[in-house]
Amino acid sequence: MSDFRTLSDTVLASPQIDLEDIAAARAEGVTLVINNRPDGESEDQTPGAEIEAAARAAGLDYIAIPIGGSGFGERQVQAMADALAEANGKVLAYCRSGTRSTLLWSLAQAQDGRDPEEIAAAAAAAGYDITPVRPAIDMLAARARG
């Protein structure tokens, strides 16, 4: 059952999705699925390759930007920012709970200069707390503003 949560007009975050969620995503206008979960994190997760195959069969783009136990790095933030900028429609980002996807989205938004308070409010409205990365969000937003 889909648990897509709205972060913005063009970005949804979700806990782990299944193959059936691809049709629901497409019905929501999603054109790109971003997998932020490394394969093998739990025995019950649908492998990324299966999600990718289902997404592509449904006419959706797919990209993997895994966030593992070592946390976030500049490479992942930039990859997320690039994916969001290049998307031609709505984006669905998922991980185990949706938290890593939301945190990564938040960092990418801050890097692009969006107001940290707006980012935090959007995440909170979707049920996510960005406190763990708030100092980095503030730093990235300040850097983007010059």
C-alpha positions in Angstrom: 0.0 0.0 0.0 1.4 3.4 -1.0 2.5 5.9 1.6 3.6 8.7 -0.6 4.2 11.9 1.3 4.3 15.4 -0.3 7.5 17.4 0.2 6.8 19.8 -2.6 4.7 20.2 -5.7 7.1 18.0 -7.5 8.7 15.7 -4.9 7.2 12.8 -2.9 8.9 10.8 -0.2 8.0 7.2 0.8 8.9 4.3 2.9 10.1 1.2 1.0 7.9 0.7 -2.1 6.9 -2.5 -3.7 6.3 -3.4 -7.4 2.6 -2.6 -7.0 3.5 1.0 -5.9 4.9 1.8 -9.3 1.4 2.0 -10.9 0.3 4.2 -8.0 3.3 6.5 -8.5 2.6 6.8 -12.2 -1.1 7.6 -11.5 0.3 10.4 -9.2 2.2 11.9 -12.1 5.6 10.5 -11.0 8.1 10.4 -13.9 11.3 9.6 -11.8 11.8 7.1 -9.0 14.8 7.7 -6.8 16.0 4.8 -4.6 17.9 6.0 -1.5 18.1 2.5 0.0 21.1 0.2 -0.4 20.2 -3.3 -1.4 20.4 -6.0 1.2 19.5 -3.7 4.1 16.7 -6.1 5.2 15.5 -9.4 4.0 12.0 -8.2 3.2 12.9 -5.3 0.9 12.2 -5.4 -2.8 15.6 -5.3 -4.6 16.4 -2.1 -6.4 16.8 -3.9 -9.7 13.2 -5.2 -9.5 11.9 -1.7 -8.7 14.0 -0.3 -11.6 12.7 -2.9 -14.0 9.1 -2.2 -13.0 9.6 1.6 -13.2 11.1 1.4 -16.6 8.4 -1.0 -17.8 5.9 1.6 -16.7 7.7 4.4 -18.6 9.3 5.9 -15.5 12.9 6.9 -15.1 14.9 5.4 -12.2 18.1 6.3 -10.4 19.8 4.9 -7.3 21.4 7.2 -4.8 21.9 4.9 -1.9 22.4 6.3 1.6 24.0 3.6 3.9 25.2 3.5 7.4 28.0 5.9 6.7 25.5 8.7 6.1 25.3 11.5 3.6 28.1 12.9 1.6 28.6 15.7 -0.9 28.4 13.2 -3.8 24.9 12.1 -2.8 23.6 15.6 -2.2 24.8 16.7 -5.6 23.4 13.6 -7.3 20.0 14.3 -5.7 20.1 18.0 -6.7 21.0 17.0 -10.3 18.3 14.3 -10.4 15.7 16.8 -9.2 16.8 19.5 -11.6 16.7 17.1 -14.6 13.4 15.5 -13.7 10.5 16.1 -16.2 7.7 15.7 -13.8 7.1 14.5 -10.2 9.8 12.6 -8.4 9.2 9.8 -5.9 12.2 9.2 -3.5 12.1 6.2 -1.2 14.2 4.4 1.5 13.2 2.2 4.5 11.0 4.9 6.2 11.3 7.9 3.9 13.5 9.7 6.3 16.8 9.4 4.4 15.1 10.5 1.2 13.6 13.5 3.0 17.0 14.4 4.6 18.7 14.1 1.2 16.0 16.2 -0.5 16.4 18.8 2.3 20.1 19.1 1.8 19.7 19.4 -2.0 17.1 22.1 -1.5 19.4 24.0 0.8 22.3 23.7 -1.6 20.0 25.3 -4.2 19.4 28.2 -1.8 15.9 27.4 -0.5 15.1 28.9 2.9 15.9 26.3 5.7 12.6 27.2 7.6 10.6 26.4 4.5 12.5 23.2 4.0 11.9 22.2 7.7 8.2 23.1 7.5 7.7 21.0 4.3 9.4 18.0 5.8 7.4 18.3 9.1 4.1 18.6 7.1 5.1 15.2 5.5 5.8 13.7 8.9 9.6 14.0 8.8 12.1 15.7 11.2 15.2 17.2 9.6 16.9 18.1 12.9 19.7 15.6 12.4 20.9 17.5 9.3 19.7 21.0 10.2 23.2 22.5 10.8 24.3 21.2 7.3 21.1 22.7 5.8 21.8 26.1 7.4 25.4 26.0 6.1 24.4 25.0 2.6 21.7 27.6 2.3 24.0 30.3 3.6 26.7 29.2 1.1 24.2 29.3 -1.7 23.1 32.8 -0.8 26.7 34.0 -0.9 
